[in-house]
């Protein structure tokens, strides 16, 4: 039977374990506590996730990884989205760690991956620049040098978890002007000379920073001038995981909204009896289902070794749309109570703005998908 | 295990090639026949001839039991067959007939199977639907057509409407109230009615997409007692609606042709946008059009994935195990997406999209026809109805 959209036993087990874990260990108040927090994320939870093997899921076994499939990770992200779990998994494992695993030398991998897997270090990606472009043309930060000694100068914005990071993985331009060729990655110590960091308060309360590099020392990660393809693939895989988070968050937003529509009585009846309110609830369900299907399809493409950029772009375009549309509809259902910080809905709405933009918005991904589409099959 | 590849074995790949080979021989590239929206006599004849050719291969009855004219093949082979037929614009034998066949396979007596399935399998007999009434559309269970028993006969009285292409048909599946004291879903029965019975009169209704629907009047129509399909008074649950609007034969549901047809049209549009320049650049490089196309590509992919999941669910757990959530959600999505798709095509093509045919028509007027046909999205229940059912039976909101 080759038309099948259900997880295998192991994938179900991982998702069930994750569901229990995050429900128990990451109640909504934990997300509130870590909004705008100097601590960035709860270390205790992170260590427990390390004990469960989740921080090296995608790393090679020789660097303490589990070599899980992509769909294994998918279920974990659905659950982290459902609970708005304040963890840097996407940033440190699916992006920073994955890039080190994919492009690093043996020495670089040995230095970083076991520590990341053990929950003792983070490496996070510094990609975006003030132009806000997620394509190769967005990478203009200059790196000059040779061998293992490069100097980086320029600015990165919305760089996550910088205060906790042992290394930043910085995308820089080593030649050319705007194309794929000439993009390189460098490992940079965020506490080193020539690096200055400024936290930028943001809608979702995430630990995001503007980082200025002024002749900062960088060590190449992967081939100089030729890192784009690998970098892009890792970013697009992470975009699918970000979409999976939106799927989980959407399921929770739907539950909250349907529950409220059943309980809240106005004009003598539960408001969920009114079709206008029913429509808003079905909007949330439809947007969630569309996101789920496109994300699952992209995840399957990744696991089965097929080209996946187009499917990942469609998934993230939809997830960006859904992150905004689902929370909008939920607020329409709730009105006043949903506007209150004590109520959980706003946790999803405000973080959802980051998920919408992170790794590329609708416009970016629809355009990317169209570059990859000649005909449908 | 998650898998989106229908033909992952050499046998299934060979089956796809066999279907393609047949189509290359019997259905010319570029020819399209949407019987719902076409009354051209020559095209109807080509369509009917084609159904008979497919019938001779045994493919209309591909998954039916071998005891009743079928080949006993798998659901996945049926999926591949439908994918290929729709991909080249060839007409699948009308879905009403396939649904009637599914109901007869599930509920019919041995005699009913012998009597009706052969004509459907061979593609020679066409079936119409007698469900919708002038006052019973979305609220189909409020239907008032009546049937009462008179000796060895049932006697039908009432009126049906919007019967697509019913004037081409010789049989009709009719829902009628057999318990005069019943209300709503109870007391409705299903009858297999020969349309040449005295007392039946049909009047045409012409739709805006060049198709013909029909009003059918039943006045003291006497049909033999064995025309009753399934249990008396239990048609709502048994025949179709109780299982979520989808229909099944032995091996699984009928793939929804619309979910494949949208893909063919979108591919034509993508080609058109690459090959058509405006202001010196191809339409496909215009950033506004690219964004619109991107949304449409995502929507069409979504429809295909929804079809995958519906099919996968039905094969794995049977129709009754699916609940009300996904079928209604998917239908609501599709019914809202279709007119949006058609309107967006018109916006992309621009003013010349209005031209129906001839030298100045774009894509031989396909966009224009598609736009008009998109208002047929109510068939089988409106998007609003699907959302209401999704909200109440799917999400558990109060009724």
HADDOCK unambig.tbl for C-alpha pairs under 7 A between the chains (distance, minus, plus):
assign (segid A and resid 2 and name CA) (segid B and resid 3 and name CA) 5.58 0.50 0.50
assign (segid A and resid 2 and name CA) (segid B and resid 4 and name CA) 6.47 0.50 0.50
assign (segid A and resid 2 and name CA) (segid B and resid 5 and name CA) 5.73 0.50 0.50
assign (segid A and resid 2 and name CA) (segid B and resid 6 and name CA) 5.06 0.50 0.50
assign (segid A and resid 2 and name CA) (segid B and resid 8 and name CA) 6.87 0.50 0.50
assign (segid A and resid 3 and name CA) (segid B and resid 3 and name CA) 5.57 0.50 0.50
assign (segid A and resid 3 and name CA) (segid B and resid 4 and name CA) 5.22 0.50 0.50
assign (segid A and resid 3 and name CA) (segid B and resid 5 and name CA) 6.29 0.50 0.50
assign (segid A and resid 3 and name CA) (segid B and resid 6 and name CA) 5.58 0.50 0.50
assign (segid A and resid 3 and name CA) (segid B and resid 308 and name CA) 6.45 0.50 0.50
assign (segid A and resid 3 and name CA) (segid B and resid 312 and name CA) 5.72 0.50 0.50
assign (segid A and resid 4 and name CA) (segid B and resid 1 and name CA) 6.27 0.50 0.50
assign (segid A and resid 4 and name CA) (segid B and resid 2 and name CA) 5.16 0.50 0.50
assign (segid A and resid 4 and name CA) (segid B and resid 3 and name CA) 5.04 0.50 0.50
assign (segid A and resid 4 and name CA) (segid B and resid 4 and name CA) 6.46 0.50 0.50
assign (segid A and resid 4 and name CA) (segid B and resid 312 and name CA) 5.53 0.50 0.50
assign (segid A and resid 5 and name CA) (segid B and resid 1 and name CA) 6.80 0.50 0.50
assign (segid A and resid 5 and name CA) (segid B and resid 2 and name CA) 4.62 0.50 0.50
assign (segid A and resid 5 and name CA) (segid B and resid 3 and name CA) 6.34 0.50 0.50
assign (segid A and resid 5 and name CA) (segid B and resid 309 and name CA) 6.41 0.50 0.50
assign (segid A and resid 6 and name CA) (segid B and resid 1 and name CA) 5.45 0.50 0.50
assign (segid A and resid 6 and name CA) (segid B and resid 2 and name CA) 5.29 0.50 0.50
assign (segid A and resid 7 and name CA) (segid B and resid 1 and name CA) 5.00 0.50 0.50
assign (segid A and resid 7 and name CA) (segid B and resid 2 and name CA) 5.73 0.50 0.50
assign (segid A and resid 8 and name CA) (segid B and resid 1 and name CA) 4.56 0.50 0.50
assign (segid A and resid 258 and name CA) (segid B and resid 397 and name CA) 6.95 0.50 0.50
assign (segid A and resid 262 and name CA) (segid B and resid 397 and name CA) 6.12 0.50 0.50
assign (segid A and resid 262 and name CA) (segid B and resid 398 and name CA) 6.93 0.50 0.50
assign (segid A and resid 272 and name CA) (segid B and resid 397 and name CA) 5.64 0.50 0.50
assign (segid A and resid 272 and name CA) (segid B and resid 398 and name CA) 6.19 0.50 0.50
assign (segid A and resid 273 and name CA) (segid B and resid 397 and name CA) 6.58 0.50 0.50
assign (segid A and resid 273 and name CA) (segid B and resid 398 and name CA) 5.07 0.50 0.50
assign (segid A and resid 273 and name CA) (segid B and resid 399 and name CA) 5.74 0.50 0.50
assign (segid A and resid 278 and name CA) (segid B and resid 391 and name CA) 5.64 0.50 0.50
assign (segid A and resid 279 and name CA) (segid B and resid 387 and name CA) 6.76 0.50 0.50
assign (segid A and resid 282 and name CA) (segid B and resid 387 and name CA) 6.48 0.50 0.50
assign (segid A and resid 282 and name CA) (segid B and resid 390 and name CA) 6.93 0.50 0.50
assign (segid A and resid 282 and name CA) (segid B and resid 391 and name CA) 6.09 0.50 0.50
assign (segid A and resid 286 and name CA) (segid B and resid 329 and name CA) 6.27 0.50 0.50
assign (segid A and resid 290 and name CA) (segid B and resid 302 and name CA) 6.28 0.50 0.50
assign (segid A and resid 293 and name CA) (segid B and resid 302 and name CA) 6.87 0.50 0.50
assign (segid A and resid 293 and name CA) (segid B and resid 305 and name CA) 6.30 0.50 0.50
assign (segid A and resid 294 and name CA) (segid B and resid 302 and name CA) 6.63 0.50 0.50
assign (segid A and resid 300 and name CA) (segid B and resid 2 and name CA) 6.70 0.50 0.50
assign (segid A and resid 300 and name CA) (segid B and resid 3 and name CA) 6.80 0.50 0.50
assign (segid A and resid 314 and name CA) (segid B and resid 298 and name CA) 5.82 0.50 0.50
assign (segid A and resid 363 and name CA) (segid B and resid 291 and name CA) 6.72 0.50 0.50
assign (segid A and resid 366 and name CA) (segid B and resid 291 and name CA) 6.03 0.50 0.50
assign (segid A and resid 366 and name CA) (segid B and resid 294 and name CA) 4.67 0.50 0.50
assign (segid A and resid 366 and name CA) (segid B and resid 295 and name CA) 6.78 0.50 0.50
assign (segid A and resid 367 and name CA) (segid B and resid 290 and name CA) 6.43 0.50 0.50
assign (segid A and resid 367 and name CA) (segid B and resid 291 and name CA) 6.32 0.50 0.50
assign (segid A and resid 367 and name CA) (segid B and resid 294 and name CA) 6.61 0.50 0.50
assign (segid A and resid 369 and name CA) (segid B and resid 294 and name CA) 6.62 0.50 0.50
assign (segid A and resid 370 and name CA) (segid B and resid 290 and name CA) 6.78 0.50 0.50
assign (segid A and resid 370 and name CA) (segid B and resid 294 and name CA) 5.81 0.50 0.50
assign (segid A and resid 374 and name CA) (segid B and resid 270 and name CA) 6.96 0.50 0.50
assign (segid A and resid 375 and name CA) (segid B and resid 267 and name CA) 5.39 0.50 0.50
assign (segid A and resid 375 and name CA) (segid B and resid 270 and name CA) 6.97 0.50 0.50
assign (segid A and resid 376 and name CA) (segid B and resid 263 and name CA) 6.70 0.50 0.50
assign (segid A and resid 376 and name CA) (segid B and resid 267 and name CA) 6.32 0.50 0.50
